[in-house]
């Protein structure tokens, strides 16, 4: 943003949705990054639990 917003401008923008100059949500890249990390974390946790329980798994 190039200028300081007034409270009224902020309320107006919040009600219509906060987006970047390109029209994207500013949190979309963060959510995409976290989505991948959470999937990896869950997969690895399940894998380690199965290995520690002695369950044979096939990686390929």
N, C-alpha and C positions, 0 to 999 in steps of 0.2 A: 504494500500500500504506500502510496506517495504522500498522503496527507493524514492528519490526525482526525479521527472520526469524532463526531459529537455523540452523545448518548442516544439521541433520537435517530441518527444515522445507523448506529449500531443495532438498535432495536429493529429498524426497518430491514437491515441486511440479515439479521438473525432469522426474522420471520420468513424471508424469501429464500433463505439457505445461504450458507457461507461457501463461496467457491473462489478459486484462484482466478487470475486474469484469463487463463485458458478455459475456464468453465469447469474445472475439476474440483473435487473435494480436496481440501488440503491434507486430509488424513488417509486418502486412498493409498498412496504409496506405502505408508506405514502399515496399514491393514494388510496389504498384499505381502509385505515382508514378514509380518508376524504370522500370517496364515501358513506360509511355507515353513517357518521355524516351528510352529506348533505341530504341524503334521509330522515333521522329522522327529521332534521330541517324543510324540506319542508312539510313533513307529519304533523308535529305539527303546523306549521303556517297555513296550510289549515284548520286543525281541529279547531284552535282558531278562525279563520275568520268565519267559518261556525257557530260556537257557538255564536259568538258575533252578527252575523246577525240573529240569532234566528231560524236557519234552524235545524230541528231535524235530528240527525244522529244516526246510530246504530253502536256501537263499536264492537258488536259481532253478 
